[in-house]
Amino acid sequence: MSKAEVRLLGLTLFLGAVILIALLVLSTIFGTTAIPVSEALKAVVLGLGLAEGDMSPLHRIVFELRLPRALFAAVIGAGLGVVGVVLQTTTRNDLADPFLFGLSSGAAAGAVFVITVTGDILGFWTLPLAAFSGGLIASGIVLALVHSLRTSAPEKLILAGLAVSFLFSAITNYLIFAGDSRAAHSVIFWMLGGLGLARWETFPLVCAGLLLVLTYVLYCNRSLDALLTGDLTATTLGVPVRKLRLRMFFVAALTTAMFVCVAGAIGFVGLMVPHIARGIVGPLHRHLVPTAAIVGAVLLTGSDILSRLLLAPQELPVGIVTTSIGSVFVFVLLFRTAKAR
């Protein structure tokens, strides 16, 4: 890594961190009731047990609702950005994202089954566990299909993911139609993505997802760089292409399930972030992965703030905001590709 590249990466991460901290503060103090920064800081100090005193209702709003929500947005955005990098590299598809492979559809089916049929039989953890299980089942079916075909070709992986996505979407729609109509609002909000389930109890889960994908992708960064040159060249360089592709898909699926089970189907983050990050630091994964993480965190945290601003005091599902931004992004991407030809 040259000195210029080190400086560029360092400057990118520093500016991204500054923007992210500013957005986290804004997300914490902004809401139906505006809270001064001094009171927000006091709530954090009291909540962490760094000072003695009783927490007022205002302080509880900050520490138990707004702060975890802001941190969830940052962690999940970072994780989805890195997962998007993995999937776009392993499938060689610039439009690949975590929700192209049936992961969100499986998680949605699990969550909707709980909302419309069983109810919270396990208490608070019922919905996250059901969504997590649905996401893993969907990814397991995709991997089983690919294994039965005895290939890990990118196009086969994408087709298997699309087939599973359509299957679980049909199951979800059936459950919505046949279930309790009074639960429709909860179902729609969850399917469109939201951070309303952000609680300290589930924060370790999303942190584990981010740590898993970051650690494994950085560990395999040279193998992923080799994939950029094509399967044949990567094989001659000693990379086990088929095993690497399947392992990466499994890690991406497991990580996405961890995120989806608490935040729903937040689309387009994993599609947009890799393109933005590559435009800043290039395609090599040692630089690309941390940049994608910080860009994803900024994007989802900012989108969450917008979701609370646009129809205040009513809250939009954050997936509507990211999908709107993502559709414009894809149009721009397509026009740029057409001009480049």
C-alpha positions in Angstrom: 0.0 0.0 0.0 1.5 3.3 -1.1 1.7 6.4 1.1 -0.9 8.1 -1.1 -3.3 5.2 -0.7 -2.8 5.1 3.1 -3.5 8.9 3.3 -6.6 8.5 1.1 -8.0 5.6 3.2 -7.2 7.4 6.5 -8.8 10.6 5.3 -11.9 8.7 4.1 -12.3 6.9 7.4 -11.7 10.0 9.4 -14.3 12.1 7.5 -16.7 9.2 7.6 -16.3 8.8 11.3 -16.8 12.6 11.9 -20.0 12.5 9.8 -21.2 9.4 11.5 -20.7 10.8 15.0 -22.6 13.9 14.0 -25.5 11.8 12.7 -25.5 9.7 15.8 -25.8 12.8 18.0 -28.6 14.2 15.8 -30.4 10.9 15.8 -30.3 10.8 19.6 -31.5 14.3 20.3 -34.1 14.4 17.4 -37.6 13.1 17.9 -41.2 14.1 18.7 -39.6 15.9 21.7 -36.4 17.7 21.1 -33.8 17.0 23.8 -30.8 19.2 24.5 -27.3 17.7 23.9 -26.5 18.2 27.6 -29.5 16.2 28.7 -28.7 13.5 26.2 -25.1 13.2 27.5 -26.4 13.1 31.1 -28.8 10.3 30.1 -25.9 8.3 28.6 -23.8 8.8 31.7 -26.6 7.8 34.0 -27.5 4.8 31.9 -24.0 3.5 31.8 -23.7 3.9 35.6 -20.9 6.4 35.4 -22.8 8.8 37.8 -25.3 8.4 40.6 -28.8 9.6 40.3 -32.3 8.6 39.1 -33.1 8.7 35.4 -36.1 10.8 34.5 -38.5 9.7 31.8 -36.7 12.0 29.4 -33.4 10.3 30.1 -35.0 6.9 29.6 -36.3 8.0 26.2 -32.7 8.8 25.2 -30.9 5.8 26.7 -33.5 3.0 26.2 -35.0 4.1 22.8 -33.1 6.7 20.8 -29.5 5.7 21.6 -29.8 2.0 20.8 -31.8 2.9 17.6 -29.0 5.2 16.4 -26.3 2.5 17.1 -28.4 -0.2 15.5 -28.6 1.9 12.3 -24.8 2.4 12.2 -24.0 -1.2 12.9 -26.6 -2.7 10.5 -25.7 -0.2 7.8 -22.0 -1.1 8.1 -22.8 -4.8 8.0 -25.1 -4.6 5.0 -22.5 -2.5 3.1 -19.8 -5.2 3.7 -22.2 -8.0 2.8 -23.0 -6.2 -0.4 -19.2 -6.0 -1.3 -18.9 -9.8 -0.7 -21.9 -10.7 -2.9 -21.0 -8.4 -5.7 -17.5 -9.8 -5.8 -18.4 -13.4 -5.5 -21.2 -13.2 -8.1 -19.5 -10.7 -10.3 -22.9 -8.9 -10.5 -22.9 -5.1 -9.9 -26.6 -5.3 -8.9 -26.2 -8.0 -6.2 -27.2 -7.2 -2.7 -28.2 -9.2 0.4 -31.9 -9.3 -0.6 -31.3 -10.8 -4.0 -30.8 -14.3 -2.6 -34.0 -15.0 -0.7 -32.5 -14.0 2.7 -35.0 -11.2 3.4 -37.9 -13.2 2.0 -37.2 -16.1 4.3 -36.8 -13.8 7.3 -40.0 -12.0 6.4 -41.9 -15.3 6.1 -40.7 -16.3 9.6 -41.7 -13.0 11.1 -45.1 -12.8 9.4 -45.8 -16.4 10.6 -45.3 -15.2 14.2 -47.3 -12.0 13.7 -50.3 -13.6 12.0 -50.4 -17.2 13.4 -48.5 -18.0 16.6 -48.1 -14.7 18.5 -45.3 -13.9 20.9 -45.2 -17.3 22.5 -41.5 -16.8 23.5 -42.0 -13.2 24.6 -39.7 -10.4 23.2 -37.4 -12.8 21.4 -40.1 -14.6 19.4 -40.1 -12.3 16.4 -36.2 -12.1 16.1 -35.8 -15.8 16.5 -38.5 -16.6 13.9 -37.1 -14.1 11.4 -33.5 -15.5 12.0 -34.7 -19.0 11.4 -36.6 -18.1 8.2 -33.5 -16.4 6.8 -31.3 -19.4 7.6 -33.8 -21.8 6.1 -33.9 -19.7 2.9 -30.1 -19.6 2.6 -29.9 -23.3 3.4 -32.3 -24.0 0.5 -30.2 -21.9 -1.9 -27.0 -23.6 -0.8 -28.6 -27.0 -1.2 -29.8 -26.2 -4.7 -26.3 -25.0 -5.7 -24.7 -28.1 -4.2 -27.1 -30.4 -6.0 -26.1 -28.8 -9.3 -22.5 -29.4 -8.4 -21.5 -25.9 -9.3 -20.9 -22.5 -7.7 -21.2 -20.5 -10.9 -22.4 -17.0 -10.2 -25.4 -17.2 -12.5 -26.6 -20.4 -10.9 -26.3 -18.9 -7.4 -28.3 -15.9 -8.5 -31.0 -18.0 -10.1 -31.3 -20.2 -7.0 -31.6 -17.1 -4.8 -34.3 -15.6 -7.0 -36.3 -18.9 -7.0 -36.1 -19.1 -3.2 -37.0 -15.4 -2.9 -40.1 -15.9 -5.0 -41.1 -19.0 -3.0 -40.9 -17.3 0.4 -42.5 -14.1 -1.0 -45.5 -16.3 -2.0 -45.6 -17.9 1.5 -45.5 -14.5 3.1 -48.3 -13.1 1.0 -50.4 -16.1 1.7 -49.9 -15.7 5.5 -50.8 -12.0 5.2 -54.0 -12.8 3.3 -55.1 -15.8 5.4 -54.0 -14.3 8.8 -55.4 -11.7 11.2 -56.1 -8.5 9.3 -55.5 -6.5 12.4 -51.8 -7.4 12.2 -51.5 -6.0 8.7 -49.9 -2.8 9.8 -47.2 -4.5 11.9 -46.5 -6.9 9.0 -46.2 -4.1 6.4 -43.9 -2.0 8.7 -41.7 -5.0 9.4 -41.5 -6.0 5.7 -40.5 -2.5 4.6 -37.8 -2.3 7.3 -37.6 -0.4 10.5 -35.6 0.1 13.6 -38.5 0.0 16.1 -37.2 -3.2 17.6 -33.9 -1.7 18.5 -33.2 -2.7 22.1 -30.1 -3.2 24.2 -31.0 -6.9 24.6 -30.5 -7.6 20.9 -27.6 -5.2 20.3 -24.9 -7.9 20.9 -26.6 -9.9 18.1 -26.1 -7.3 15.4 -22.6 -6.5 16.7 -21.7 -10.2 16.3 -23.0 -10.1 12.8 -20.8 -7.1 11.9 -17.8 -8.6 13.6 -18.3 -11.9 11.8 -18.5 -10.5 8.3 -15.7 -7.9 8.8 -13.3 -10.4 10.3 -13.8 -13.1 7.7 -13.8 -10.8 4.7 -10.6 -9.0 5.8 -9.0 -12.4 6.5 -9.9 -13.5 2.9 -9.2 -10.2 1.2 -6.5 -11.5 -1.1 -8.6 -14.4 -2.3 -11.4 -12.0 -3.0 -9.0 -9.7 -4.9 -8.1 -12.8 -7.0 -11.7 -13.4 -7.8 -11.8 -10.0 -9.5 -9.5 -11.4 -12.2 -11.9 -14.3 -13.0 -12.3 -17.8 -11.9 -9.6 -19.3 -14.1 -6.9 -16.8 -13.0 -8.0 -17.2 -9.4 -7.7 -20.9 -9.6 -4.2 -20.7 -11.1 -3.3 -18.5 -8.1 -4.3 -21.3 -5.7 -7.7 -20.0 -4.7 -10.3 -22.7 -4.2 -13.0 -20.7 -6.1 -16.0 -23.0 -5.5 -15.3 -23.4 -1.7 -14.6 -19.7 -1.3 -17.8 -18.7 -3.1 -20.0 -21.0 -1.0 -18.3 -20.0 2.3 -18.7 -16.3 1.5 -22.3 -16.8 0.7 -22.9 -18.7 4.0 -21.2 -15.9 6.0 -23.2 -13.3 4.1 -26.4 -15.2 4.7 -25.8 -15.7 8.4 -24.9 -12.1 8.9 -27.9 -10.8 6.9 -30.2 -13.1 9.0 -28.8 -11.5 12.2 -29.6 -8.0 10.8 -33.0 -8.8 9.2 -34.3 -10.5 12.3 -34.3 -7.2 14.2 -34.7 -4.6 11.5 -36.7 -6.2 8.7 -36.0 -6.0 5.0 -34.0 -2.7 4.6 -33.2 -2.9 0.9 -30.6 -1.3 -1.5 -28.0 -0.4 1.2 -26.0 -3.4 0.2 -26.3 -2.5 -3.5 -25.4 1.2 -3.3 -22.6 1.1 -0.7 -20.0 -1.0 -2.6 -20.3 1.2 -5.7 -19.8 4.4 -3.6 -16.9 2.8 -1.7 -15.2 1.6 -4.9 -15.5 5.1 -6.4 -13.5 6.4 -3.4 -10.8 3.8 -2.7 -10.9 1.4 -5.7 -11.7 -2.4 -5.9 -9.1 -3.9 -3.6 -10.8 -5.4 -0.5 -8.3 -4.3 2.1 -9.3 -0.7 1.4 -12.8 -1.4 0.2 -14.2 -3.2 3.2 -13.6 -0.6 5.9 -14.7 2.1 3.5 -17.9 0.2 2.7 -18.5 -0.2 6.5 -18.3 3.5 7.3 -20.3 4.5 4.2 -23.0 2.0 5.0 -23.2 3.2 8.6 -23.5 6.9 7.4 -26.1 6.0 4.8 -28.5 4.0 7.1 -28.1 6.4 10.0 -29.0 9.4 7.8 -31.9 7.5 6.2 -33.3 6.7 9.6 -33.2 10.4 10.5 -35.0 11.2 7.2 -37.6 8.5 8.0 -38.6 10.4 11.1 -38.5 13.8 9.4 -40.5 13.4 6.3 -43.9 12.7 7.9 -43.2 13.9 11.4 -44.6 13.1 13.9 -45.5 9.9 12.0 -42.6 7.6 11.2 -41.9 6.1 7.8 -40.3 2.6 7.5 -36.7 3.3 6.8 -36.8 0.8 4.0 -39.0 3.3 2.0 -36.2 5.9 2.3 -33.4 3.5 1.3 -35.4 2.1 -1.6 -36.2 5.6 -2.9 -32.6 6.6 -2.8 -31.6 3.2 -4.2 -33.9 3.5 -7.2 -32.4 6.9 -8.1 -28.9 5.4 -7.6 -29.6 2.5 -10.0 -30.9 4.9 -12.7 -27.7 7.0 -12.4 -25.6 3.8 -12.5 -27.3 2.6 -15.6 -27.0 5.9 -17.4 -23.3 6.1 -16.5 -22.7 2.6 -17.8 -24.5 3.4 -21.0 -22.4 6.6 -21.5 -19.2 4.6 -20.8 -20.0 2.4 -23.8 
